[in-house]
Amino acid sequence: MLFKDLSFSVRKGEKVLLLGPSGCGKSTLLQVASGIVPHSFELPMKAETLALPKSWGFVFQDPDTQFCMPYVDEELAFVLENLRIAREEMPGLIRKILDRVGLHLPEIHTPILELSQGMKQRLALASVLLMEPEVLFLDEPSALLDPEGTEQIWKSIKAATSEQTVVIVEHKIEQIVGWIDRVILFTDDGEILADGPPDTIFSDYKNEFIKYGIWYPGVWEDYLDSEAYKTLSENRSSARTAEVLKVAEFSGYRGKKPVIQVADGSIMKGSWVTILGENGSGKSSFLLSLMQLLTTSGTLQVNGKSIDQEKRRKSLPVGLSLVFQNPELQFVTNTITEELMISLKGISPSEAEQHAKEMSELFNLPASAQRHPYQLSVGQKRRLSVATALSPSTDILLLDEPTFGQDARNTFALLEKLESLRMNGMTIVMVTHDLEIADNFATDHWVVANGKLTLRSQAGGVTDARLVYA
């Protein structure tokens, strides 16, 4: 059960932020408030009254669930057709809305599948803003965006919705704390803990924010001042002697087009490398290329062994594990337990079950281990996808935005676990837009721009992570 005896209402024109731990039901509440549940997606539900807006738009947490058409211009034209806009007016309106959300494409007839997840988020928002709905429901609309994109998206939303009602689920709250009228705070069990103006909620309920692990302004400063982080920092080791990954004149392709090119790069054992860069620059393509999920050329060495050019894409490089940006892409079983055990080989069933239990507890996954992975919240799916990648054979862990959709408690717990693994010899390569992670956990920064690796530097050196997006 997600909610019991819940009463929830929003006044016309209000800007409301829903805050709570990952998995507490915030996204489900948005879907109930819009009528998606139970009218489009059936869930057992009882309600004394259910008053829905006459017109509304919804931006989903996973943009891939939102699209109806295969091309960018066709997706937006589909919206305009439903609004009965004349065909000759459409190209101008499409260009205008794409500019507003910062999705700059040389050709608007671009396959949506070729966009990065951050670019897809911009497109999803553009399609909803075109409708000019009475109420806008936003489920983490900036989760996959770089810092500049996050600022641009919220600027667009604020300009487009001055008179509209907006209900938001969001973990990255820095851009909106001064704009929202009201914060509703939830517990782990989906109960409303507090409801009021932002200043009051953030000042009067700080202990509850900490208790339930919810993001609040200044949470990173408090964490960096904590005993947990200080102990972590004091015990950090930077001894990195063996080269575990090397690329030279390395390219990854989609079709015949190179989407990532690296002239030269090497990673040492026990490093934590953050891959930084703007949305669509080629960061995810780099990880996919290392895993041989894209066609590649050039030199690739893993743990001192060259990956034979002719054998590429026929078998995965030994020692590498990848956590996809979209966690659903890597689930292949019907339960949490099976998912945690699928990569274990050469150990007894009892040992595999014990490993699954330990991973479930470590990553704060639901107690009901027989639940289907698709029934989890996005944050829970994210943690499960990381847990499944941690098989005993993993030497180098590739992570694509592993902290999106996470509350503060699970973000810090995940980072601490990764740091523990690194201290024990694992190598971390992480695509992220979170500059706090880059500044406070990484040993190295790699910067990707326009499909090319443009810069490598040690963390704490002359190249601060924040300068990447300056």
C-alpha positions as CSV (number, residue, x, y, z in Angstrom):
1,M,0.0,0.0,0.0
2,L,1.4,3.4,-1.0
3,F,-1.2,5.7,0.6
4,K,-3.9,5.4,3.2
5,D,-6.4,8.1,4.1
6,L,-4.5,10.6,2.1
7,S,-6.1,14.0,1.4
8,F,-4.4,16.2,-1.2
9,S,-5.5,19.3,-3.1
10,V,-3.9,22.1,-5.0
11,R,-5.3,25.6,-5.6
12,K,-5.4,27.2,-9.0
13,G,-2.1,28.9,-9.9
14,E,-0.1,27.3,-7.1
15,K,3.4,26.0,-7.6
16,V,3.7,22.9,-5.3
17,L,6.8,20.8,-4.7
18,L,6.4,17.2,-3.4
19,L,9.4,16.1,-1.4
20,G,10.0,12.7,0.2
21,P,12.3,9.6,0.3
22,S,12.8,7.6,-2.9
23,G,9.9,5.1,-3.2
24,C,7.4,6.9,-0.9
25,G,4.9,7.3,-3.7
26,K,5.4,10.9,-5.1
27,S,5.3,9.8,-8.7
28,T,2.2,7.7,-8.1
29,L,0.5,10.7,-6.5
30,L,1.2,12.8,-9.6
31,Q,-0.4,10.1,-11.7
32,V,-3.5,9.9,-9.5
33,A,-3.8,13.7,-9.4
34,S,-3.8,13.8,-13.3
35,G,-6.1,10.8,-13.6
36,I,-3.5,8.6,-15.3
37,V,-4.2,6.3,-12.3
38,P,-6.8,4.8,-12.4
39,H,-8.1,5.8,-15.8
40,S,-5.2,4.9,-18.0
41,F,-3.2,2.7,-15.7
42,E,-5.3,0.5,-13.4
43,L,-4.3,0.3,-9.7
44,P,-6.5,-0.8,-6.8
45,M,-7.8,2.5,-5.4
46,K,-10.6,3.9,-3.3
47,A,-11.4,7.6,-3.0
48,E,-14.3,9.6,-1.6
49,T,-13.8,12.3,-4.3
50,L,-11.4,12.7,-7.2
51,A,-11.5,16.1,-8.9
52,L,-9.2,16.3,-11.9
53,P,-8.0,19.3,-14.0
54,K,-9.8,19.9,-17.3
55,S,-6.5,20.2,-19.2
56,W,-3.1,19.0,-18.0
57,G,0.3,18.0,-19.2
58,F,2.6,15.5,-17.7
59,V,6.4,15.2,-18.0
60,F,7.5,11.7,-17.0
61,Q,10.6,10.7,-15.1
62,D,11.6,8.4,-18.0
63,P,11.2,10.4,-21.2
64,D,11.2,7.3,-23.4
65,T,7.7,6.5,-22.1
66,Q,6.4,9.7,-23.4
67,F,6.9,9.7,-27.1
68,C,4.4,8.6,-29.8
69,M,6.4,9.3,-33.0
70,P,9.9,8.3,-34.2
71,Y,11.2,11.7,-35.1
72,V,11.6,15.0,-33.2
73,D,9.6,17.2,-35.6
74,E,6.9,14.5,-36.0
75,E,6.5,14.3,-32.2
76,L,5.9,18.0,-31.9
77,A,3.8,18.1,-35.1
78,F,1.6,15.4,-33.5
79,V,0.8,17.8,-30.6
80,L,0.1,20.7,-33.0
81,E,-2.2,18.6,-35.1
82,N,-4.3,17.8,-32.1
83,L,-4.4,21.6,-31.4
84,R,-5.6,22.1,-35.0
85,I,-2.7,24.3,-36.0
86,A,-2.3,24.9,-39.7
87,R,0.5,22.8,-41.3
88,E,2.3,25.9,-42.7
89,E,2.6,27.3,-39.2
90,M,4.2,24.2,-37.7
91,P,7.9,24.5,-38.6
92,G,8.2,27.9,-37.0
93,L,6.4,26.9,-33.8
94,I,8.5,23.7,-33.6
95,R,11.8,25.7,-34.0
96,K,10.6,28.2,-31.4
97,I,9.7,25.6,-28.7
98,L,12.9,23.7,-29.2
99,D,14.9,26.9,-28.7
100,R,12.9,27.6,-25.5
101,V,14.0,24.3,-23.9
102,G,17.5,24.5,-25.3
103,L,17.3,21.6,-27.7
104,H,19.4,22.9,-30.6
105,L,19.5,20.4,-33.5
106,P,21.0,21.1,-36.9
107,E,18.1,19.0,-38.4
108,I,14.7,18.8,-36.6
109,H,13.8,15.6,-38.6
110,T,16.2,13.7,-36.2
111,P,15.4,10.2,-34.9
112,I,14.5,10.5,-31.2
113,L,16.5,7.3,-30.6
114,E,19.6,9.2,-31.5
115,L,19.1,11.8,-28.8
116,S,20.8,11.5,-25.4
117,Q,18.5,11.0,-22.4
118,G,19.0,14.6,-21.4
119,M,18.0,15.8,-24.9
120,K,14.9,13.5,-24.7
121,Q,13.9,15.2,-21.4
122,R,14.0,18.6,-23.2
123,L,11.9,17.2,-26.0
124,A,9.4,15.8,-23.6
125,L,9.0,19.1,-21.9
126,A,8.7,20.9,-25.3
127,S,5.8,18.7,-26.3
128,V,4.0,19.4,-23.1
129,L,4.6,23.2,-23.1
130,L,3.2,23.3,-26.7
131,M,-0.2,22.3,-25.3
132,E,-0.3,25.2,-22.8
133,P,-2.2,23.1,-20.2
134,E,-4.1,24.4,-17.3
135,V,-2.1,22.2,-14.9
136,L,1.5,20.9,-15.4
137,F,2.7,17.8,-13.6
138,L,6.5,17.5,-13.6
139,D,8.2,14.3,-12.5
140,E,11.9,15.1,-12.2
141,P,12.1,17.1,-15.5
142,S,15.8,18.0,-15.0
143,A,17.1,14.7,-13.6
144,L,19.3,13.9,-16.6
145,L,20.3,17.5,-17.6
146,D,23.7,19.2,-17.2
147,P,23.8,22.3,-15.0
148,E,23.3,24.7,-17.8
149,G,20.4,22.7,-19.1
150,T,18.8,22.5,-15.7
151,E,18.9,26.2,-15.3
152,Q,17.5,26.7,-18.9
153,I,14.7,24.2,-18.4
154,W,13.5,25.8,-15.2
155,K,13.8,29.3,-16.8
156,S,11.5,28.0,-19.6
157,I,9.0,26.5,-17.2
158,K,8.8,29.6,-15.0
159,A,8.3,31.8,-18.1
160,A,5.6,29.5,-19.5
161,T,3.6,28.9,-16.4
162,S,3.3,32.2,-14.5
163,E,-0.6,31.8,-14.4
164,Q,-0.7,28.0,-14.5
165,T,-0.8,25.4,-11.7
166,V,2.4,23.3,-11.4
167,V,2.9,20.2,-9.3
168,I,6.5,19.0,-9.1
169,V,8.5,16.0,-8.0
170,E,12.2,17.0,-8.0
171,H,15.4,16.2,-6.2
172,K,17.4,19.0,-7.7
173,I,15.7,21.8,-5.9
174,E,18.2,24.7,-6.0
175,Q,16.7,26.2,-9.1
176,I,13.1,26.3,-7.7
177,V,13.2,26.9,-4.0
178,G,12.6,30.7,-4.5
179,W,9.8,30.1,-7.0
180,I,7.5,27.5,-5.4
181,D,4.7,28.5,-3.2
182,R,4.3,25.4,-1.1
183,V,6.2,22.2,-0.1
184,I,4.5,19.0,0.9
185,L,6.8,16.6,2.8
186,F,6.2,12.9,2.9
187,T,7.5,10.1,5.1
188,D,8.8,6.7,4.0
189,D,5.3,5.3,4.2
190,G,3.7,8.0,2.0
191,E,2.1,10.0,4.9
192,I,2.1,13.8,4.8
193,L,4.6,15.0,7.4
194,A,4.3,18.7,6.7
195,D,2.6,21.1,4.3
196,G,3.4,24.8,4.1
197,P,5.6,27.6,2.7
198,P,9.1,26.6,1.7
199,D,10.9,28.8,4.2
200,T,8.8,27.3,7.1
201,I,9.2,23.7,5.9
202,F,13.0,23.9,5.4
203,S,13.7,25.7,8.7
204,D,11.2,23.9,11.0
205,Y,11.6,20.4,9.7
206,K,15.3,20.0,9.1
207,N,15.6,17.1,11.6
208,E,12.9,15.3,9.6
209,F,14.7,16.0,6.3
210,I,17.8,14.4,7.8
211,K,15.9,11.5,9.4
212,Y,14.2,10.5,6.2
213,G,17.2,11.3,3.9
214,I,15.4,14.0,1.8
215,W,17.2,16.6,-0.2
216,Y,17.1,20.1,1.3
217,P,19.1,23.3,0.6
218,G,22.6,22.9,2.1
219,V,22.5,19.1,2.4
220,W,25.8,18.7,0.6
221,E,27.5,21.2,2.9
222,D,26.2,19.3,5.9
223,Y,27.3,15.9,4.5
224,L,30.8,17.2,3.8
225,D,30.9,18.3,7.4
226,S,29.7,15.0,8.7
227,E,31.9,12.4,10.5
228,A,31.0,9.8,7.8
229,Y,32.6,11.9,5.1
230,K,35.5,13.1,7.2
231,T,36.4,9.4,8.1
232,L,36.1,8.6,4.4
233,S,38.4,11.4,3.4
234,E,41.0,10.5,6.1
235,N,41.2,6.9,4.9
236,R,41.4,7.7,1.2
237,S,44.3,6.2,-0.7
238,S,45.6,7.6,-4.0
239,A,48.1,4.8,-4.7
240,R,47.4,3.8,-8.3
241,T,50.1,1.7,-9.9
242,A,48.7,-0.6,-12.6
243,E,47.0,0.5,-15.8
244,V,43.7,-1.3,-16.2
245,L,42.2,0.4,-19.2
246,K,43.8,2.0,-22.2
247,V,42.4,3.4,-25.5
248,A,44.2,5.0,-28.4
249,E,42.8,6.4,-31.7
250,F,39.6,4.8,-30.3
251,S,36.2,5.6,-31.9
252,G,32.6,4.4,-31.3
253,Y,30.0,4.4,-34.1
254,R,26.3,4.6,-34.6
255,G,26.0,3.3,-38.2
256,K,28.9,4.8,-40.0
257,K,29.0,8.0,-38.0
258,P,31.6,8.3,-35.1
259,V,29.8,9.5,-32.0
260,I,32.8,9.4,-29.7
261,Q,36.5,9.7,-30.4
262,V,39.4,9.4,-28.0
263,A,42.9,10.0,-29.3
264,D,44.6,8.6,-26.2
265,G,43.6,7.8,-22.6
266,S,44.5,5.5,-19.8
267,I,42.9,4.7,-16.4
268,M,44.8,3.3,-13.4
269,K,43.6,0.7,-11.0
270,G,41.7,2.2,-8.0
271,S,40.8,5.4,-9.9
272,W,37.4,7.1,-9.7
273,V,37.0,8.9,-13.1
274,T,34.1,11.2,-13.7
275,I,33.1,11.7,-17.3
276,L,31.8,15.3,-17.6
277,G,30.3,17.2,-20.5
278,E,27.1,18.7,-21.8
279,N,24.0,16.7,-22.8
280,G,24.6,14.9,-26.2
281,S,28.3,15.3,-26.1
282,G,29.0,11.6,-26.3
283,K,29.5,10.5,-22.6
284,S,27.1,7.6,-22.6
285,S,28.4,6.6,-26.1
286,F,31.9,6.3,-24.6
287,L,30.7,3.8,-22.0
288,L,28.7,1.8,-24.5
289,S,31.8,1.7,-26.8
290,L,34.0,0.4,-24.0
291,M,31.5,-2.4,-23.4
292,Q,31.5,-3.1,-27.2
293,L,27.8,-2.4,-27.4
294,L,28.6,0.0,-30.3
295,T,30.9,-0.8,-33.2
296,T,34.4,0.5,-32.4
297,S,37.8,0.9,-34.0
298,G,41.3,1.6,-32.6
299,T,43.1,0.2,-29.6
300,L,41.2,-1.0,-26.5
301,Q,43.0,-2.8,-23.7
302,V,41.4,-4.0,-20.5
303,N,43.5,-5.3,-17.7
304,G,46.5,-5.4,-20.0
305,K,44.8,-7.5,-22.7
306,S,44.0,-6.1,-26.1
307,I,40.4,-6.6,-27.3
308,D,40.8,-8.3,-30.7
309,Q,39.3,-6.2,-33.4
310,E,37.7,-9.1,-35.1
311,K,36.1,-10.5,-31.9
312,R,34.6,-7.2,-30.9
313,R,30.8,-7.2,-30.3
314,K,30.9,-11.0,-30.1
315,S,31.6,-11.1,-26.4
316,L,31.8,-8.5,-23.6
317,P,35.2,-7.5,-22.3
318,V,36.1,-9.5,-19.2
319,G,36.2,-7.4,-16.0
320,L,34.0,-4.6,-17.2
321,S,30.4,-4.1,-15.9
322,L,28.0,-1.4,-17.1
323,V,25.1,0.3,-15.3
324,F,22.9,1.8,-18.0
325,Q,21.4,5.2,-17.8
326,N,18.0,3.6,-18.1
327,P,18.0,0.8,-15.5
328,E,15.1,-1.1,-17.2
329,L,17.4,-1.9,-20.1
330,Q,19.4,-4.3,-18.0
331,F,16.7,-6.2,-16.1
332,V,16.2,-9.7,-17.5
333,T,14.4,-11.6,-14.7
334,N,11.0,-11.4,-12.9
335,T,12.1,-10.7,-9.3
336,I,14.7,-8.6,-7.3
337,T,16.4,-11.8,-6.0
338,E,16.7,-13.4,-9.4
339,E,18.1,-10.2,-10.8
340,L,20.8,-10.0,-8.0
341,M,21.8,-13.6,-8.7
342,I,21.8,-13.7,-12.5
343,S,25.5,-12.8,-12.9
344,L,26.8,-15.1,-10.2
345,K,28.6,-18.1,-11.6
346,G,30.5,-20.9,-10.0
347,I,29.0,-20.6,-6.5
348,S,26.4,-22.6,-4.7
349,P,22.7,-21.6,-4.6
350,S,22.9,-20.9,-0.9
351,E,25.9,-18.6,-1.4
352,A,24.1,-16.8,-4.3
353,E,21.0,-16.3,-2.1
354,Q,23.2,-14.9,0.7
355,H,24.9,-12.5,-1.8
356,A,21.4,-11.4,-3.0
357,K,20.3,-10.8,0.5
358,E,23.4,-8.7,1.4
359,M,23.1,-6.6,-1.8
360,S,19.4,-6.0,-1.1
361,E,20.1,-4.8,2.4
362,L,23.2,-2.8,1.3
363,F,21.3,-0.9,-1.4
364,N,18.1,-0.4,0.6
365,L,15.9,-2.4,-1.7
366,P,12.3,-3.4,-0.7
367,A,11.9,-6.2,1.8
368,S,9.7,-8.1,-0.6
369,A,12.5,-9.6,-2.8
370,Q,10.0,-11.3,-5.0
371,R,8.7,-8.1,-6.5
372,H,9.2,-7.5,-10.2
373,P,12.0,-4.9,-10.9
374,Y,9.5,-2.9,-13.0
375,Q,7.4,-2.4,-9.9
376,L,10.1,-0.4,-8.2
377,S,10.4,3.4,-8.2
378,V,13.0,4.9,-10.5
379,G,15.4,5.4,-7.6
380,Q,14.9,1.8,-6.4
381,K,15.5,0.6,-10.0
382,R,18.6,2.6,-10.1
383,R,20.0,1.0,-7.0
384,L,19.1,-2.5,-8.1
385,S,20.9,-1.9,-11.4
386,V,24.1,-0.9,-9.6
387,A,23.8,-3.9,-7.2
388,T,23.4,-6.3,-10.2
389,A,26.6,-5.0,-11.8
390,L,28.7,-5.8,-8.7
391,S,29.6,-9.4,-9.5
392,P,32.8,-10.9,-8.1
393,S,34.3,-10.7,-11.6
394,T,33.9,-6.9,-11.9
395,D,37.2,-5.0,-11.9
396,I,36.1,-1.8,-13.7
397,L,32.6,-0.5,-13.0
398,L,31.1,1.8,-15.6
399,L,28.2,3.9,-14.3
400,D,25.9,6.2,-16.3
401,E,24.2,8.7,-14.1
402,P,23.8,6.3,-11.2
403,T,22.4,8.9,-8.7
404,F,19.5,10.3,-10.7
405,G,16.1,9.7,-9.0
406,Q,17.8,9.1,-5.6
407,D,17.1,10.8,-2.4
408,A,19.9,12.2,-0.3
409,R,20.2,9.2,2.0
410,N,20.6,6.7,-0.8
411,T,22.9,9.0,-2.8
412,F,25.4,9.3,0.0
413,A,25.1,5.6,0.8
414,L,25.8,4.6,-2.8
415,L,28.8,7.0,-3.0
416,E,30.2,5.6,0.2
417,K,29.8,2.0,-1.1
418,L,31.5,2.9,-4.4
419,E,34.4,4.6,-2.4
420,S,34.7,1.4,-0.3
421,L,34.9,-0.7,-3.5
422,R,37.5,1.7,-5.0
423,M,39.6,1.5,-1.8
424,N,39.6,-2.3,-2.2
425,G,40.9,-2.1,-5.8
426,M,37.9,-1.5,-8.0
427,T,38.1,1.1,-10.7
428,I,35.1,3.5,-11.1
429,V,34.2,5.3,-14.3
430,M,31.1,7.4,-13.9
431,V,29.2,9.7,-16.2
432,T,27.6,12.4,-14.1
433,H,26.4,15.9,-14.1
434,D,26.6,16.2,-10.3
435,L,29.6,18.4,-9.7
436,E,29.5,17.7,-6.0
437,I,30.4,14.1,-6.8
438,A,33.1,15.2,-9.2
439,D,34.6,17.6,-6.7
440,N,34.4,15.4,-3.6
441,F,34.7,11.8,-4.7
442,A,36.5,11.6,-8.1
443,T,40.3,11.2,-8.5
444,D,40.2,12.2,-12.1
445,H,38.0,14.3,-14.5
446,W,37.6,13.5,-18.2
447,V,35.7,16.0,-20.3
448,V,33.8,15.1,-23.5
449,A,32.6,17.8,-25.9
450,N,31.2,17.4,-29.4
451,G,31.9,13.7,-29.5
452,K,35.6,13.9,-28.5
453,L,37.6,13.6,-25.3
454,T,39.0,17.1,-24.9
455,L,40.5,17.1,-21.4
456,R,41.9,14.9,-18.7
457,S,43.0,16.1,-15.3
458,Q,43.4,14.9,-11.8
459,A,40.7,16.1,-9.4
460,G,41.7,19.0,-7.2
461,G,44.2,20.2,-9.8
462,V,44.0,23.3,-11.9
463,T,40.8,22.1,-13.7
464,D,37.9,22.3,-11.3
465,A,34.9,20.3,-12.4
466,R,32.7,23.4,-12.3
467,L,34.7,25.1,-15.1
468,V,33.4,22.4,-17.5
469,Y,30.0,24.1,-17.6
470,A,31.1,27.7,-17.0
